């Protein structure tokens, strides 16, 4: 039973490490995309305010 427990712990540890690595790789791109979307949304709002005056 101890062998199974050790195998499960090792597998979960590997999954955790891989997930953190994936998040670290994807995060810069995700932040760039979110930032670009925010700039566009805020730009449209400002343009609408200026155009209505």
C-alpha positions in Angstrom: 0.0 0.0 0.0 2.9 2.3 0.7 4.2 1.9 -2.9 0.8 3.1 -4.3 0.8 6.1 -1.9 4.3 7.0 -3.0 3.4 6.7 -6.7 0.3 8.9 -6.3 2.3 11.5 -4.4 5.0 11.5 -7.1 2.4 11.8 -9.9 0.6 14.6 -8.2 3.9 16.4 -7.6 4.8 16.1 -11.2 1.4 17.4 -12.3 1.7 20.3 -10.0 5.2 21.2 -11.3 4.0 20.9 -14.9 0.9 23.1 -14.2 3.0 25.8 -12.6 5.5 25.7 -15.5 2.6 26.1 -18.0 1.1 29.0 -16.1 4.5 30.6 -16.0 4.9 30.2 -19.8 1.3 31.4 -20.7 1.0 34.3 -18.2 3.1 36.9 -20.1 1.0 36.4 -23.3 -2.3 36.4 -21.4 -1.4 39.7 -19.7 -0.4 41.2 -23.0 -3.7 40.3 -24.6 -5.8 41.5 -21.6 -3.8 44.8 -21.6 -4.5 45.3 -25.3 -8.2 44.6 -24.9 -8.4 47.1 -22.0 -6.6 49.8 -24.1 -9.1 49.3 -26.9 -12.1 49.3 -24.6 -11.0 52.5 -22.8 -10.0 54.1 -26.1 -13.5 53.5 -27.5 -15.1 55.0 -24.3 -12.9 58.1 -24.5 -13.6 58.5 -28.3 -17.4 58.3 -27.7 -17.2 61.0 -25.0 -15.2 63.3 -27.2 -17.3 62.6 -30.3 -20.6 63.4 -28.4 -19.5 66.9 -27.3 
